[in-house]
Amino acid sequence: MARGQRKTLEEKITAKEELIAALMTRIESEKRELAEMYKEKRDAQLESIGNMLEEWELSPQEAEEALRMYMDQKEAAVS
């Protein structure tokens, strides 16, 4: 049974280089998609925080001060 012509080493190298290039393109695409997902997650978290500030009628400065006091207390408790 005939198998067909065997690939030369040069053809194998070229095919492997093309495969690697295609995989690198796919990796870059996946990285962009992941970055967009992280951005969407961050935006949702920021929106949630913004909604809480509105609901509690707090300014960003008041929230920052409250968080700093909380972290100071937390650090003092650990020490």
N, CA, C and O atoms as a GROMACS GRO file, in nm:
protein
  316
    1MET      N    1   0.084  -0.117   0.000
    1MET     CA    2   0.000   0.000   0.000
    1MET      C    3   0.090   0.125   0.000
    1MET      O    4   0.180   0.136   0.083
    2ALA      N    5   0.066   0.214  -0.090
    2ALA     CA    6   0.148   0.334  -0.103
    2ALA      C    7   0.110   0.435   0.005
    2ALA      O    8  -0.008   0.457   0.033
    3ARG      N    9   0.210   0.496   0.063
    3ARG     CA   10   0.187   0.593   0.170
    3ARG      C   11   0.189   0.737   0.120
    3ARG      O   12   0.148   0.826   0.194
    4GLY      N   13   0.232   0.762   0.005
    4GLY     CA   14   0.247   0.898  -0.043
    4GLY      C   15   0.388   0.946  -0.015
    4GLY      O   16   0.467   0.879   0.051
    5GLN      N   17   0.416   1.063  -0.064
    5GLN     CA   18   0.551   1.117  -0.050
    5GLN      C   19   0.577   1.162   0.093
    5GLN      O   20   0.492   1.227   0.155
    6ARG      N   21   0.694   1.128   0.145
    6ARG     CA   22   0.732   1.170   0.280
    6ARG      C   23   0.775   1.315   0.277
    6ARG      O   24   0.835   1.362   0.180
    7LYS      N   25   0.744   1.386   0.387
    7LYS     CA   26   0.784   1.527   0.398
    7LYS      C   27   0.934   1.536   0.425
    7LYS      O   28   0.991   1.454   0.496
    8THR      N   29   0.993   1.637   0.366
    8THR     CA   30   1.134   1.660   0.393
    8THR      C   31   1.145   1.726   0.530
    8THR      O   32   1.047   1.775   0.585
    9LEU      N   33   1.265   1.727   0.583
    9LEU     CA   34   1.289   1.792   0.712
    9LEU      C   35   1.255   1.940   0.703
    9LEU      O   36   1.199   1.996   0.797
   10GLU      N   37   1.288   2.002   0.592
   10GLU     CA   38   1.258   2.145   0.573
   10GLU      C   39   1.107   2.169   0.575
   10GLU      O   40   1.061   2.268   0.633
   11GLU      N   41   1.030   2.082   0.514
   11GLU     CA   42   0.884   2.094   0.514
   11GLU      C   43   0.828   2.076   0.655
   11GLU      O   44   0.735   2.145   0.695
   12LYS      N   45   0.886   1.981   0.730
   12LYS     CA   46   0.844   1.960   0.868
   12LYS      C   47   0.873   2.083   0.953
   12LYS      O   48   0.790   2.123   1.035
   13ILE      N   49   0.990   2.143   0.934
   13ILE     CA   50   1.027   2.264   1.009
   13ILE      C   51   0.931   2.377   0.975
   13ILE      O   52   0.883   2.447   1.065
   14THR      N   53   0.903   2.395   0.848
   14THR     CA   54   0.810   2.501   0.806
   14THR      C   55   0.672   2.479   0.865
   14THR      O   56   0.609   2.573   0.912
   15ALA      N   57   0.624   2.356   0.863
   15ALA     CA   58   0.493   2.325   0.919
   15ALA      C   59   0.490   2.354   1.069
   15ALA      O   60   0.392   2.407   1.120
   16LYS      N   61   0.596   2.318   1.139
   16LYS     CA   62   0.603   2.342   1.284
   16LYS      C   63   0.607   2.491   1.313
   16LYS      O   64   0.542   2.538   1.406
   17GLU      N   65   0.684   2.567   1.234
   17GLU     CA   66   0.688   2.713   1.252
   17GLU      C   67   0.551   2.775   1.230
   17GLU      O   68   0.511   2.866   1.303
   18GLU      N   69   0.479   2.727   1.128
   18GLU     CA   70   0.345   2.778   1.101
   18GLU      C   71   0.250   2.745   1.215
   18GLU      O   72   0.167   2.827   1.254
   19LEU      N   73   0.261   2.625   1.269
   19LEU     CA   74   0.178   2.584   1.382
   19LEU      C   75   0.206   2.673   1.503
   19LEU      O   76   0.113   2.719   1.569
   20ILE      N   77   0.332   2.697   1.531
   20ILE     CA   78   0.370   2.781   1.646
   20ILE      C   79   0.317   2.923   1.626
   20ILE      O   80   0.266   2.983   1.720
   21ALA      N   81   0.329   2.977   1.505
   21ALA     CA   82   0.278   3.112   1.477
   21ALA      C   83   0.127   3.117   1.499
   21ALA      O   84   0.076   3.214   1.555
   22ALA      N   85   0.057   3.016   1.454
   22ALA     CA   86  -0.089   3.012   1.473
   22ALA      C   87  -0.124   3.002   1.621
   22ALA      O   88  -0.219   3.066   1.667
   23LEU      N   89  -0.049   2.923   1.696
   23LEU     CA   90  -0.074   2.911   1.839
   23LEU      C   91  -0.044   3.041   1.911
   23LEU      O   92  -0.117   3.079   2.003
   24MET      N   93   0.061   3.111   1.872
   24MET     CA   94   0.095   3.239   1.933
   24MET      C   95  -0.017   3.341   1.907
   24MET      O   96  -0.052   3.420   1.995
   25THR      N   97  -0.071   3.340   1.786
   25THR     CA   98  -0.183   3.428   1.754
   25THR      C   99  -0.302   3.395   1.842
   25THR      O  100  -0.369   3.485   1.892
   26ARG      N  101  -0.328   3.267   1.862
   26ARG     CA  102  -0.439   3.224   1.946
   26ARG      C  103  -0.416   3.266   2.091
   26ARG      O  104  -0.508   3.311   2.158
   27ILE      N  105  -0.293   3.252   2.139
   27ILE     CA  106  -0.260   3.291   2.276
   27ILE      C  107  -0.283   3.440   2.295
   27ILE      O  108  -0.341   3.481   2.395
   28GLU      N  109  -0.238   3.521   2.201
   28GLU     CA  110  -0.258   3.666   2.210
   28GLU      C  111  -0.407   3.700   2.212
   28GLU      O  112  -0.450   3.788   2.286
   29SER      N  113  -0.483   3.632   2.130
   29SER     CA  114  -0.628   3.654   2.128
   29SER      C  115  -0.691   3.617   2.262
   29SER      O  116  -0.776   3.690   2.313
   30GLU      N  117  -0.650   3.507   2.318
   30GLU     CA  118  -0.702   3.462   2.447
   30GLU      C  119  -0.662   3.560   2.558
   30GLU      O  120  -0.741   3.586   2.649
   31LYS      N  121  -0.539   3.612   2.551
   31LYS     CA  122  -0.494   3.710   2.650
   31LYS      C  123  -0.579   3.837   2.644
   31LYS      O  124  -0.616   3.892   2.747
   32ARG      N  125  -0.610   3.882   2.522
   32ARG     CA  126  -0.695   4.001   2.507
   32ARG      C  127  -0.834   3.975   2.565
   32ARG      O  128  -0.890   4.061   2.633
   33GLU      N  129  -0.888   3.857   2.538
   33GLU     CA  130  -1.019   3.820   2.591
   33GLU      C  131  -1.017   3.815   2.744
   33GLU      O  132  -1.111   3.862   2.808
   34LEU      N  133  -0.912   3.760   2.801
   34LEU     CA  134  -0.899   3.753   2.946
   34LEU      C  135  -0.888   3.892   3.006
   34LEU      O  136  -0.950   3.921   3.109
   35ALA      N  137  -0.810   3.979   2.943
   35ALA     CA  138  -0.796   4.116   2.991
   35ALA      C  139  -0.931   4.187   2.990
   35ALA      O  140  -0.963   4.263   3.081
   36GLU      N  141  -1.009   4.164   2.887
   36GLU     CA  142  -1.143   4.224   2.878
   36GLU      C  143  -1.232   4.171   2.990
   36GLU      O  144  -1.311   4.246   3.047
   37MET      N  145  -1.221   4.043   3.021
   37MET     CA  146  -1.300   3.985   3.131
   37MET      C  147  -1.261   4.048   3.264
   37MET      O  148  -1.348   4.080   3.345
   38TYR      N  149  -1.130   4.066   3.287
   38TYR     CA  150  -1.085   4.132   3.410
   38TYR      C  151  -1.139   4.274   3.417
   38TYR      O  152  -1.178   4.320   3.524
   39LYS      N  153  -1.139   4.344   3.304
   39LYS     CA  154  -1.190   4.480   3.300
   39LYS      C  155  -1.340   4.482   3.333
   39LYS      O  156  -1.386   4.566   3.410
   40GLU      N  157  -1.415   4.390   3.274
   40GLU     CA  158  -1.558   4.381   3.302
   40GLU      C  159  -1.582   4.352   3.451
   40GLU      O  160  -1.672   4.411   3.512
   41LYS      N  161  -1.503   4.262   3.508
   41LYS     CA  162  -1.516   4.230   3.650
   41LYS      C  163  -1.488   4.352   3.736
   41LYS      O  164  -1.561   4.381   3.830
   42ARG      N  165  -1.381   4.424   3.703
   42ARG     CA  166  -1.345   4.544   3.778
   42ARG      C  167  -1.454   4.650   3.766
   42ARG      O  168  -1.491   4.713   3.864
   43ASP      N  169  -1.505   4.669   3.645
   43ASP     CA  170  -1.612   4.766   3.624
   43ASP      C  171  -1.736   4.731   3.707
   43ASP      O  172  -1.800   4.819   3.764
   44ALA      N  173  -1.769   4.603   3.712
   44ALA     CA  174  -1.885   4.559   3.791
   44ALA      C  175  -1.861   4.584   3.939
   44ALA      O  176  -1.952   4.626   4.010
   45GLN      N  177  -1.740   4.558   3.986
   45GLN     CA  178  -1.708   4.583   4.126
   45GLN      C  179  -1.716   4.732   4.158
   45GLN      O  180  -1.769   4.771   4.261
   46LEU      N  181  -1.662   4.814   4.069
   46LEU     CA  182  -1.666   4.959   4.091
   46LEU      C  183  -1.810   5.011   4.088
   46LEU      O  184  -1.845   5.100   4.165
   47GLU      N  185  -1.891   4.955   4.000
   47GLU     CA  186  -2.032   4.994   3.994
   47GLU      C  187  -2.102   4.957   4.125
   47GLU      O  188  -2.183   5.034   4.177
   48SER      N  189  -2.071   4.840   4.176
   48SER     CA  190  -2.130   4.797   4.302
   48SER      C  191  -2.090   4.890   4.416
   48SER      O  192  -2.174   4.928   4.498
   49ILE      N  193  -1.964   4.927   4.420
   49ILE     CA  194  -1.917   5.020   4.524
   49ILE      C  195  -1.985   5.156   4.507
   49ILE      O  196  -2.027   5.217   4.605
   50GLY      N  197  -1.994   5.201   4.384
   50GLY     CA  198  -2.062   5.328   4.357
   50GLY      C  199  -2.207   5.325   4.403
   50GLY      O  200  -2.257   5.423   4.459
   51ASN      N  201  -2.274   5.213   4.379
   51ASN     CA  202  -2.414   5.199   4.423
   51ASN      C  203  -2.425   5.203   4.575
   51ASN      O  204  -2.518   5.264   4.629
   52MET      N  205  -2.330   5.139   4.644
   52MET     CA  206  -2.331   5.142   4.790
   52MET      C  207  -2.311   5.284   4.842
   52MET      O  208  -2.379   5.327   4.935
   53LEU      N  209  -2.217   5.357   4.781
   53LEU     CA  210  -2.192   5.494   4.823
   53LEU      C  211  -2.317   5.580   4.805
   53LEU      O  212  -2.350   5.662   4.891
   54GLU      N  213  -2.384   5.561   4.693
   54GLU     CA  214  -2.508   5.635   4.670
   54GLU      C  215  -2.615   5.598   4.772
   54GLU      O  216  -2.680   5.685   4.830
   55GLU      N  217  -2.631   5.468   4.793
   55GLU     CA  218  -2.733   5.419   4.886
   55GLU      C  219  -2.708   5.472   5.027
   55GLU      O  220  -2.801   5.509   5.098
   56TRP      N  221  -2.583   5.476   5.067
   56TRP     CA  222  -2.547   5.520   5.202
   56TRP      C  223  -2.521   5.670   5.210
   56TRP      O  224  -2.490   5.724   5.316
   57GLU      N  225  -2.534   5.735   5.094
   57GLU     CA  226  -2.513   5.879   5.084
   57GLU      C  227  -2.376   5.921   5.137
   57GLU      O  228  -2.363   6.016   5.216
   58LEU      N  229  -2.275   5.849   5.093
   58LEU     CA  230  -2.137   5.878   5.131
   58LEU      C  231  -2.062   5.936   5.012
   58LEU      O  232  -2.080   5.892   4.898
   59SER      N  233  -1.977   6.034   5.038
   59SER     CA  234  -1.889   6.084   4.933
   59SER      C  235  -1.770   5.989   4.924
   59SER      O  236  -1.743   5.914   5.018
   60PRO      N  237  -1.699   5.992   4.812
   60PRO     CA  238  -1.578   5.909   4.801
   60PRO      C  239  -1.478   5.939   4.913
   60PRO      O  240  -1.411   5.848   4.963
   61GLN      N  241  -1.468   6.064   4.952
   61GLN     CA  242  -1.374   6.102   5.058
   61GLN      C  243  -1.417   6.039   5.192
   61GLN      O  244  -1.333   5.990   5.267
   62GLU      N  245  -1.546   6.041   5.220
   62GLU     CA  246  -1.596   5.980   5.344
   62GLU      C  247  -1.571   5.829   5.344
   62GLU      O  248  -1.533   5.772   5.446
   63ALA      N  249  -1.593   5.767   5.230
   63ALA     CA  250  -1.569   5.623   5.220
   63ALA      C  251  -1.421   5.592   5.238
   63ALA      O  252  -1.385   5.495   5.305
   64GLU      N  253  -1.337   5.674   5.177
   64GLU     CA  254  -1.192   5.654   5.191
   64GLU      C  255  -1.151   5.667   5.337
   64GLU      O  256  -1.074   5.586   5.388
   65GLU      N  257  -1.203   5.768   5.405
   65GLU     CA  258  -1.170   5.788   5.547
   65GLU      C  259  -1.218   5.670   5.631
   65GLU      O  260  -1.146   5.623   5.719
   66ALA      N  261  -1.338   5.622   5.604
   66ALA     CA  262  -1.391   5.508   5.678
   66ALA      C  263  -1.306   5.383   5.655
   66ALA      O  264  -1.280   5.307   5.748
   67LEU      N  265  -1.264   5.361   5.531
   67LEU     CA  266  -1.180   5.246   5.501
   67LEU      C  267  -1.043   5.257   5.566
   67LEU      O  268  -0.988   5.158   5.614
   68ARG      N  269  -0.988   5.378   5.568
   68ARG     CA  270  -0.859   5.397   5.635
   68ARG      C  271  -0.871   5.367   5.785
   68ARG      O  272  -0.784   5.302   5.844
   69MET      N  273  -0.978   5.416   5.846
   69MET     CA  274  -0.999   5.389   5.989
   69MET      C  275  -1.014   5.239   6.013
   69MET      O  276  -0.959   5.185   6.108
   70TYR      N  277  -1.089   5.172   5.926
   70TYR     CA  278  -1.108   5.028   5.938
   70TYR      C  279  -0.974   4.955   5.928
   70TYR      O  280  -0.944   4.866   6.008
   71MET      N  281  -0.892   4.994   5.829
   71MET     CA  282  -0.763   4.927   5.811
   71MET      C  283  -0.670   4.957   5.929
   71MET      O  284  -0.596   4.869   5.972
   72ASP      N  285  -0.673   5.078   5.980
   72ASP     CA  286  -0.592   5.111   6.098
   72ASP      C  287  -0.632   5.024   6.218
   72ASP      O  288  -0.546   4.972   6.290
   73GLN      N  289  -0.763   5.008   6.237
   73GLN     CA  290  -0.811   4.923   6.347
   73GLN      C  291  -0.772   4.779   6.326
   73GLN      O  292  -0.732   4.711   6.420
   74LYS      N  293  -0.782   4.732   6.204
   74LYS     CA  294  -0.747   4.594   6.171
   74LYS      C  295  -0.598   4.570   6.195
   74LYS      O  296  -0.560   4.467   6.252
   75GLU      N  297  -0.514   4.664   6.152
   75GLU     CA  298  -0.371   4.652   6.173
   75GLU      C  299  -0.336   4.655   6.321
   75GLU      O  300  -0.248   4.583   6.366
   76ALA      N  301  -0.406   4.740   6.398
   76ALA     CA  302  -0.382   4.749   6.541
   76ALA      C  303  -0.420   4.619   6.611
   76ALA      O  304  -0.354   4.577   6.706
   77ALA      N  305  -0.525   4.554   6.563
   77ALA     CA  306  -0.570   4.429   6.622
   77ALA      C  307  -0.470   4.317   6.597
   77ALA      O  308  -0.454   4.228   6.680
   78VAL      N  309  -0.404   4.322   6.484
   78VAL     CA  310  -0.306   4.219   6.448
   78VAL      C  311  -0.178   4.236   6.526
   78VAL      O  312  -0.111   4.138   6.560
   79SER      N  313  -0.143   4.360   6.556
   79SER     CA  314  -0.017   4.390   6.627
   79SER      C  315  -0.019   4.349   6.771
   79SER      O  316   0.080   4.368   6.842
   0.00000   0.00000   0.00000
